[in-house]
Amino acid sequence: MARAITARERKFLIGAAGLLILYFGATKLGPPKMLATVATIGPKSDKLLAEKMERIAAYRQTVGREDSLAAEAAALEVEISRYEGALLPGATPPLAAADLQTLLKQFSESAGLKIQSEKILPHVKKGSYLEIPVQIVANGDIRNLKDFLVAVDSSKLFIAVQDLSVRTVKRRQLVAETRSYVDLNDIQASMTLVGLIHGERN
């Protein structure tokens, strides 16, 4: 008479049968097919597997580009240093504004443009930098103004014309030969020019 199978023996037989099924499945399908088959077990398993495979591929691609990424970072540092060499030298906004005023006076004197008034405006934060604005009003002819703007544009330091308005003004000039006066039309330019410094200097 056959004896009844105990609960412990039943668990052992079920486990052995499961191992046999996995063994034959792996032998028949091979590791790649087996992985794909296992991926179908449970809800959304195929999607999870695809996401993990994409992450692994992206990681391998990044690791493979270590040398090129380092070279790109070094080139970017050189480019940033080159651009930051054009910042105003002043360590604070007031000092930087004074530096900008000095440069504008030099450019105006070389161009023959006479600065009538100047005013330092409040600085403005622009990302990691501070924008230092100076407003000037200057008189001269069209050539004086052109030479001044060319000097600003050619400056080794970064200076930009943020705002510019022009109007004509009349002035009287004495003609020595005839001892009489003639009316001349000058250009009066009102402009705001800006430079940059590091924001952390403030």
Secondary structure as GFF3:
##gff-version 3
##sequence-region A 1 202
A	DSSP	alpha_helix	7	39	.	.	.	ID=ss1
A	DSSP	alpha_helix	45	64	.	.	.	ID=ss2
A	DSSP	alpha_helix	66	84	.	.	.	ID=ss3
A	DSSP	alpha_helix	93	111	.	.	.	ID=ss4
A	DSSP	beta_strand	114	120	.	.	.	ID=ss5
A	DSSP	beta_strand	124	126	.	.	.	ID=ss6
A	DSSP	beta_strand	129	140	.	.	.	ID=ss7
A	DSSP	alpha_helix	142	154	.	.	.	ID=ss8
A	DSSP	beta_strand	160	175	.	.	.	ID=ss9
A	DSSP	beta_strand	180	198	.	.	.	ID=ss10
A	DSSP	three_ten_helix	199	201	.	.	.	ID=ss11
###
